[in-house]
Amino acid sequence: MVKLVIDTDPGVDDAMAILFAARHPAIELLGMTSVFGNVTVAQATRNALYLAEKAGFSGLPVAEGAGAPLVLPPFPPSRQVHGDEGFGDLPAFVPQGRAVTETAAEFLVRLAREHAGELVLCPVGPITNIAEAIRLDPDFARNVKKIVIMGGALDVAGNITPHAEANTYHDPHALDLVLQSGADITMVGLDVTLQVLLSEPDFAELAIRAPRHGRFLQDISHFYLDFYHSVGLTGCGLHDPMAVIACIAPELFEAERTGLAVTLDGEAVGRTIRDPARPPVSVLTGCDAEAIRSLFFDILDEGAEAMPLAARG
């Protein structure tokens, strides 16, 4: 059983990842933390609360986190990719619940202590909250079992600049700090996430197999797919869901062990590069694309009995 916290900026692919995690029987979802990125941090908190409630986890704790990078000035949200409210063309949804009073960093530090050696973190937005938790508690990196990051582009081009993936670009200093922490880290970057693309027929199939969650994902996918078509791709990458899948099924991936650094300034800011002087991390480079696609669809299939084990509200 994987004790999981998702650090998120929902976000269309964040919604895909969260709904997948909520249904997977091997995941105990302990909470979520919000961060700026695809949307503002306030929107991210609202959307995370809404997704938790939609998945049946109305009591799931959500802690609000960073609204800007550690060092760089604030970035505007990625509205051209995820829409004004984070869910494509759909309007804002108002959740019933509220965020906990702890900051994201405080929440993460507490859970890492309470579940020392067991907690898996899956940050799928800018990694600012994880960096702040490391700064807050010198034992944090040792307390967590693993950090599985959606971000980076090692041997492929970036998706926000020719050099950088969006999450690393939006807080390169935070990622560089995390990569030096000595934590057990897996980087799930563009090298692997673009090996599985979902197209309009895929979302139509989801809508049939999962009338509640799949239809919602189809509704929010239209705007998102339009963006991917505009940059010459036939579908959207399985970015954030693939990071969650890597938390529970590492056998479906190929990885390279290497130290990593992040370019912190200049034209290539946000670029992830090999650095043998750094602590080694696992960088995913390949995957069993068909198995991953099948797993994603099968878990979301509402005809299947995938009963989440975290307490439902």
Secondary structure by P-SEA (a helix, b strand, c coil): ccbbbbbccccaaaaaaaaaaaacccccccbbbbbcccccaaaaaaaaaaaaaaaccccbbbbbcccccccccccccccccccccccccccbbbbccccccccaaaaaaaaaaaacccbbbbbcccaaaaaaaaaacccccccccbbbbccccccccccccccccccccccaaaaaaaaacccbbbbbcccccccccccaaaaaaaaaaccaaaaaaaaaaaaaaaaaaaacccccccaaaaaaaaacccccccccbbbbbbbcccccccbbbbbccccbbbbbcccaaaaaaaaaaaaaccccccccccccc
